[in-house]
Amino acid sequence: MGSGVSTHRRKEGGVVLLQEKVKYLKESPFFQYLTPETINDFAQCFPETLSTNPGKRIALDPRKMYIVCNGEVNLSTSYPDKLAKIEAKGYLCRKRRGDTVSVCKARADVQRRMTVKSNKMKELAEDIMTVAGGDTDTLLLCGDSGMLENFCTSHPELSKSIYEICTSHIEDRLQSIPFLQNVSKSKLAVLAAMCRYEAFDSDKTVFEEDSSADKLYLILSGVVQVIAKSPVALSLQSCTNMSSRARSEQAVALLRSLECSTGRKTILEGVDEPHAMIAELTSGDYFGETALVFNIARTCGVRTAEKCLFLTVHKTDFENFLKICPIEESLEKVIKRRMVSKFSTLGIPFLNGIPDELLSSLASSVSIIEVPKDHVIFNQGDVGDRFYIIVHGSVKVETTAITDSNSDIINISHDNDREGSTQTSTESVIVGNSLGSLGPGQYFGEMSLVDTECHLRKATVTANQKSILLSIDNESFQTFIGSNSVINAEFQLRLLKNSATLKNVLEHPLGIASFRDFLDEEHASENIEFWVAVKNFKDGASSAQRKQKGKNIYEKFCTRSSKKQINIAHKMLAEIDAALQKDEDISPDIFDAAFLEIIRLLELDKFPRYKKSAYFKSFLSNLGIL
């Protein structure tokens, strides 16, 4: 042993010594919920102690398990910076009383912090150094591998957890986390050495919603429940008339996307209660990684459903780990992909039903933005260059109208198309108009990007609280909506509102359903059903199927005996019938004339009446459009 280090081998017969070891073990989270008899048995697996003076390096045996009894153990390394190797600032991780300590070697493939290609940059991080910290001597319990193996044989229910602590299996666990999947074993060994163990009894709170977020949890054993305050969206005076329950379900589910990995059991129970249970997570799942990225409070709570053992990574330790293994980009990519995916599966307008490959492309082009409370995201009159989706928090939307002397006040157009008041003023007056608030799952900023005539912001948007937004630049936004007719239709509907055309409505699946319901009430549903049938005929039928499908459409909508006969000219029907009777393949355009005629008739009569109906208003409300 080096100077300042001493090893003490003590006889196991000493009652006082055994009691001391039991006391130390009880302070370790891993052993807190074991029976006294089990802890006594385990304590006898530690025949030696290791004592080291402050500031001295500790030589650890890779065959042994160590537990800190007194003092501190600091893990640190050095890493290359430019052309010189320097000490990492402070330490990577600090182990305190009750923590386990493992041997870790940061081998030659520890990632360089700098990417300069130079022979002189071949010097990589040094091995992890284990140093006694604090102001007093550090005392470690030293576990004997043979005795630990015998203990596991006699206590099989604990063997798996002890095996994970004593071997590199923890590295495999860490590598199961998506943003760590491409990290090499030696780098994971560094992170594994920085991890801590925490144990919770059944029905205990791991952390509460709105509490400080400071660590990532990986479940080694047990089951936890993820819970959230269900009335999240109900507290918002939202710009949408979407049902409050639907908004609440969306908001709660979005919180889950921020706080925990995909659980093996997805739940959404108790949305009408003070709290909703939204997921169950078990061994191998992880949660709380938002704490490693964002400076926000916990977006939901977690409680144990049974006794649990966690592997935890503290935010400060993780930030130190990034100094020698920068994976910020990978971590952010995983979180962005999860956020976008969650939006698409919640029935949220804009991303609902978008193909996976398009969502993946969108996830790679978005940026995650954190804004503090009262931060102005953009002002009315600014040139619009970005589109925003709210992930966490809320924003308020306001417009301002300015008058000058001898002129009428500007007419303020509300999002719900109500006319703003018009009055005469003899002085300059600024009139503010609040349009409400938007919360998780809602979006803003698209109007100035889709309006080809005016790219100026039509309102001022300010954060009500610290918020997290997904932001898409104009170029990516145009590419995205240009490749998807449904998205384009939705934004056109938001822009045009009551001036929307039949084409805008029929390009959106919710619009088709809404218009169909209206026509059904008007006893004219055959028109929209014919339109849908012909559209499917043109889009999806092969030449071999086309003739039979064409005959089916004709028999259902064009014959005199049909209960759903469409009202078009006899000559047009006769031309379709003649084409169907020929032996040759029929053209995909066979119904085009009738198709356009039905559109013309709907635009003349039914569609104007539809836009005045509750069906149209409900359709816009479901899209979050006033």
N, C-alpha and C positions, 0 to 999 in steps of 0.2 A: 504494500500500500504506500501511496505517496505521503509526503509530510502533511500532518494535520488530519490524517484519516486513521481511524482505529476500528478494528473488528472485534466484537466480543462474542465468544461462544459460551453459552450458559447452560447449566444443567436444567432439564425439564422438571425436576422435582420441586423447584422453588415455587411455593404457592403465591408469594408476593409477585414474582416475575410473571407468572401466568395471569394473575389478575390485572397486572399492568398491560399486558398484551391484549387481553380481552377489552380493557378500557379503550385502547388505541383502535382496535378493530371496530368497536361500536361507534366510533366517530367517523368511520368511513361509510359513505352512502351505500356502498355495495352490501354491507353487512347489517344495516340498521334493522331490517325486518326479519332477521334470522332468530331462531330460538336461542336462549342462553346456552343450552347444551351444544348446539351446532357451532356457535361461536367459540366455545371452549375447545371443541375438537379442532376447529380450524386454527386457533391460536397456537396449538402445539406443532403446526407445520412451519413455524417460524423460530427455529432454534438459535438464530443469530440476530444481532443488531449491528448496524453500521453507523458510526458517529463521525461527523466531519465538521471541522471549524469553518466559520463563515468565510466565503470567498474562495474556498478550496474546491478544486475539481473532484468529483466523485467518480470512482471507477466502479461501474456496475457489471455484474455477471449476467450475460444474456440467458443463462439457465435459471435465473431466480426471479421471483416476484418481489417487488418492494412496495412498502406502504410508509408514507411519511407520518412519523409520530410527533416530532417536535421540529421547529424551525421551518425552513423553506428550501425547495429545490428549484433552481432556475435552469431552464433549457435555453441555450442560445447558440448562434452559429455566426459565420461570416459569409459574405456573398460578394461577387465581383461587381464593381461599380466603375464604369469606364475602363481604365487599364490597371486598376489597383483593387486589391482585395481589402475590404474594410469590415469592421465589426458591425453586425446588425445593431441598430439602435436599441439599447436596453436589452431585452430578452424576448425570446419567442413566446415563452409560456412560464408561468410561475405555479409550481405545485405546492399546495399547503397541507396542513394537518388533515389526515384522513384520505388524501389522494393517493392513487396508485401511480407508480413510476415504472416505465418500461425502457429497455435499451433501444436506442435508435441510431442508425447510421445514415447520414445523408450522403449517398454514394455519388459517383462521378456524373450521374445523369440528372442531378438536381438542376432544374432549369435556371439558366442565367437570367438575371434581371435585365441585363442589356442584351441587345440582339446584334451588336456590331460584329461583323465577321473578321476576326483577327486571330492570328496564332497566339497572341498574348492573352486573348480572352478564353483560352482553353482552361484556365484556372477556374474551377468551380467552387461551390460552397464547401466549407470544411465540414467534418463530421459534427453532428450535434454534440455540444458540450453540456454536461450535467454538472452544475456548480451549486454548492451550498450557499443559500442566500440568507437574508435577514441579519439580525444582530446577535443571535445565539447559535450554539451548535445545532446542527441538523442531525436528527436521529431517525434512522430507517429500520423497519422490520424487514428481515431477509427471509423469504420463503424458500424452502428446500423443494426442488422439483420432484424428488422421489416421494417425499411425504405428502406433497400436494396431490400427486397421482393416486396415492393410497386413499386420501381423503375423498377424492372424486369417485373412487370405486365404491366407497361406503356411503356416499351421499350423491347418488346419480342425478337427483333433481337439481343439483347445483353444478354438475360437471360441465354443462354447456357454457354457462356464464363464465366460470373460472377458466375454461379452455380458451374462450375468446380473449380474456384479459392476458393470459400467459403466452399466447401465440400471436402470429400475424393475422389471425382471422379477422381482427378488427379492421385491418386494411381492406379486406374483401368487402366488409360491410360498408366502409366509406366509399369504395369504388362503385357500389350500387346506386349512389346518389348521382343523378344525371350530370351535374356540372363537375363531377370529379371522375367521370368515367374514363377520360383520356389522360389522367394523371398517372405517372409511372409509380411502380411499387415503392421505390425509394422515397419519392416525394410524399406518398401516402404514409410511409413510415414516420416521416417528420410530423405530419398532421396527427397521426395516431398517438404519438408521444405527447401531443399537446391536449389530447382529449381528457375529459374527466367522466367519472361515473356518478350518476345520481339515482337513488332508489326512492320510490314512493309506495306507500301502502294503498290499498284499494279505496276508491271514493275520496281521493285527495285532489286538491287543485294544483296543477302544475304551474299554470299562470292564468291570470284573469284578463279579459278583454280590457283594453285601454291601459294596461300596465306597461311598464318600461320593457322594451324588447332588447335583449342582450345576448341571446345564445340560440344555437341550433340544437335540436334534439333528434337523435336516432334511436328508435326503439329496439332494444336488444331482446326484451321479453315483456309480455303483458299486452294489455289493450287499453287504449285511451279513447275518449269521446271529445270531439271538437264541437264547441258550442258558441253561439253568437247571440247578441241581443237582436231579436227578430224585427223590431219596428224601426230598422235603420232608415229605410226609405220613407217611412210614414212621417218622420220628423221634417221632411223636406216639403216646402210648398212648391211642388214641381211644375214645370212647364208642360207636363204631359198629363193626359187624363187616363192613362193606363191605371187599371185597378190597383188600389193600395196594396192588396195582398200580392199581386203579381210583381209590383215593384219591390216589395219586401223580400220575396223569394229570390229575385234576381240579386238584390244587394247582399243578402246573406251568402248566397252561393259565390259571389265575387269575393267576399271576404275570405272564404275558404281557399280560393285560388291563390290568395296572397300568403296565407299562413301555413298551409300544409300540403304535402305531396298527395298523389292520388291514393285514396284509401281503398282497402279491399271491400269495404261496404259503404256505399254512398247513401246518405239519409238526408231527408229534409222534414223533420218532425217539429211540431210545436211552433209553427210560424206565427200563429195567433197568440201564443203565450209570451211571457216576458223574455224567455230565451228559447232558441231553437237548436236542437242537436242536428248537426249537418254532416257528420262523418264519424266513422269508427276507424281507427288506425291500429295496426298490430305489428308484430315483430318484422323488422325489415323496412317499415315505413319511417318517414322522417317528417318533421314539422318545425316551423319557426325560422326557416332560412331567410325570411324577409328581414330579420334582424341583422343579417350580415350585409344587407344591401341598402336598406332604407332607414332613415332616422325618424321612424314613426312608432307610435305605441302599438301594442298588439291589436290586431284587427279582429280577433276572436279569442275565446278562452279554451283551455284544454284541462280535462280532469281524467283521472284514472278510473277504469272500470274494474280493474283487478290490480294486484301487486305488479309493479313495473320497474324495470331497470333500463336506464337511458345512458347512452353515450352522448356527451354534450361538448359543443365547441363554443367557447366564449367569443364574442365579437372582437374584443381586443386581441385575443390570441390569433384569431383568423386574419385580422389585418396584418399582424406580424408574419403570419405564414405567407401572405401574398407578397412579401418582400423577396422571398426566395422562390416563390411559385406563383407568378401572376396569372390568375385564372378569372379575373373580373369579367372579361368578355364572355367566357363560357357560362358563368353564373348568370349574367344578365340575359344571355340568349335563352337559357332554360326558362327563366322567369317570364320573359316576353312571350315565348311560345305558349307557356301555360296560360297567361292572361288572355291572349288572343283566342286560344282554343276554348277557354271557359266562356268568353263572350259568345262564341258561335253555338255552344250547346245549350244556352239558356233561353233561346227564343228571343234574344235581344235584337231589335231592328238593326239594320246595316250589315251585321255579320251572320244573321240567321240563314242557314242553308248554304253557305258558301263552301265550295269544294275544298278538300283538305290541302291539295297542292297550292291553291290560291292563298289559303290561310297561312301556309308555311312561308310563302313568298312575302306576304304582308308582315309576318312576325319578324322577318329579317330586316325590314325597312323601317320599322317603327323605332321611336326613341322613348325612353322612360324619363319623365320629368317630375321632379319634386318641387312643389311651390308652397311657400309659407302662407299662413293666414294673412288676408288682406292684400295679397300680391295681385296686381292687375296683370292678367294674362294678355289681354289686348284691349285697346280703346276703340270706341266707335269712331269711324273715320280712318283708322289705320288700314294700310294695304294688307289684304289677307294672303298669307303664305303658308299656313299650316292648319291642319285639322286635328281635333283633340277628342279622345275618349276618356271618360272618368273611370278610374279603377278604384280609387279610395278618396274619401272626402266629399266635398261639394263645392259648387260655384254658384254665384248669383249673376243673373243676366239683367242688364239695365240699358235703356235707351235714353237719350237726351235730345230735346228739341229746343232750338234757339230762335228767338224772334228778334227783329229789330224794330225801331220806331216806324210808325206809319205802315206796318205790314201785318198780315195775318200770321198767326202762329203756324209753324210747320205741322202738317197732319201726321201724327204718330201712328204708324201701322203696328198693331199688336200682332204677336205670333198667332193669335186665334182669329185674325182678320176682322176684328171689331174695329170700327172707325175711331180714331182718336178725336178728342174734342177740338173744335176749331173756334178761336176767339180772336178778337182784335185787341191789340195792345199799343200803347203810345210810348213804351219804354222797352229796352232790351231785357228779355226775360229768358231764363234757362228753366225748362220744365223737365224734371226727371220722371221716368216711368219704369217701375220694376216689373220685369216679366216673370219673376219667380226664381227658383233654384233648381239646379240639376245635380243628380247624385250618381252613384256607381251604376255603370251600364249605359248611361246616357252620353251623348256626344254634342259637340258644338264646333263652330268655326267653318262649317262646310259651305255656308251660303255664299260667301265671297269667292269661293273656289269654283262653284258651279255656275254662278251668274256671269255669263259672258259679256254683259254690258257694263257691269260695275263690280270691281274687285275690292271695294272698300268694306270694312267691317260695319255692320249695321247695328251693333250693340257693343257695350262694354262688358267684359266678363272678369269677375274678381273672385278669388278664392275665399270661401266662407271660413275655411279651416285649412290646416296643413293637408295638402292633397297630392295624390299621385295620378299623373295623366299619361296616357299613351299619345304620342304626337307623330303625325305623318306629314312630311313635307309635300308641297304642291305637286311636284313631279311624280312622286310615288302615288299620291292620291289620284291624279289623273289617270295614271296607268292602271290602277286598281279598279276604279269605277268604269273606265273605258272597256275593260275586259269582262264586265259583268253587267248585263242589261237590268237585272233586278236592282242592283245598287244604284245604277244610273237613274232608274225610274224613281227610286225612293228619294234621291236628292232633288230630282226635278219636281216631285210632288211637294217637297219642303219649300222649294223656291216658288212654285206656282200656286200652291194651296187651292183656293176656290177657282182659280183659272186653269186648273189641270185639265188635260185633254183625256179622251177615252183611251188613247194609246198609252199615256202615262199610267193609267189605272190598270189596264190589261197586261202591262209588262211586269206587274208585281203580283205574286201568287196570292197575297192577302187581298189585293184589289179584285182579282178574278172572283174569289170566294164571296167578297162583299157585294159585288155587282150581281153575282148569281142569286144571292139571297134576296136582293131587291127585286130582280126580275121574276123570281119565283112568287113573290107577293103580288106582283103585277100580272101574274099568269102569262108571262112571256119568257120563261126560262129556256125555251127551245132555241132562242137566238144565241145565248152565250154558250149553250151546250154544243150547238153546231160549230160555233167559232172555235171552241176547244178541240172538238173532234177533228176539224180540218187542220188545225195547227199541228196536232199530234200526227196526223196523216202525212203532212209535208215534212215534218222533222224526223220522224222515226221509222217510217215504213220502207222496207226494201222493195225492189221492183217485183220480187216474187210475191210479196204480201200485199202489194199496193192494190191490185185489182179487187181482191176479196174485201179488203178494208174499205175501198171506195164503194163497193156495192152495199156494204153494211151501213155506211153513212147515208147513201141515197135512200135506202129502204127506211131508215129511222127518221129522216128529216125532209125527204123530198116527195114521197108518194102521197096520194090523196088519202089513203087509208091510215097514214101515220098519225098517232096522237100528238106528235111533236113536229108537225109540218111547219116549215118556215114560210114566211110570206114574201116570195119573190116571183118575178115574172115567169109565166108558163114557158116562154121561149128559152129562157135560161135553164130551166129544169129539163127541157127536152134535149138540149145540147149535151147536158151531163149524161142523160140516159143513153143517148146514141153513142157516146164515147165509151161507155161501159159495156155496150153490147158487142163491140168489135173484138176480134180474136187477138189483136196485138196488145202489147203492154200499154197501160194508160199513163198519161203524163202526170207528174206530181202537181201540175198547175190546173188540173181538171176542175177544181172547185173554186179557183181564184175569183172568177167573176161573181159567183154567189157569195163568197167570203167578203168581198169588198162591198157588195150591196147590203149585206147584213150590217156591216160597220156603218155604212151611210145612214141606214134607217135608225140604228141605235143612237147615232150622234144627233139626228134630227128630233127624236122624241124622248126615248127612255133615258138617255144619259143626262140631259139637262135636269130632268126631274130627279134623277138619282143624286145629283150634286146638292139638291135642296133637302134631301132626306136625312134621317138619322143614321142610315147605313153608311153614307159617305163620311159623315162627321165621326162616326165610330171607327171607320177605317183609318182616318188620319190620326185619331187619338191613339190607336193601337201602334202606330208608327212613331208616336211621340211628337206628332205635329199638331199644333194648335189650329 
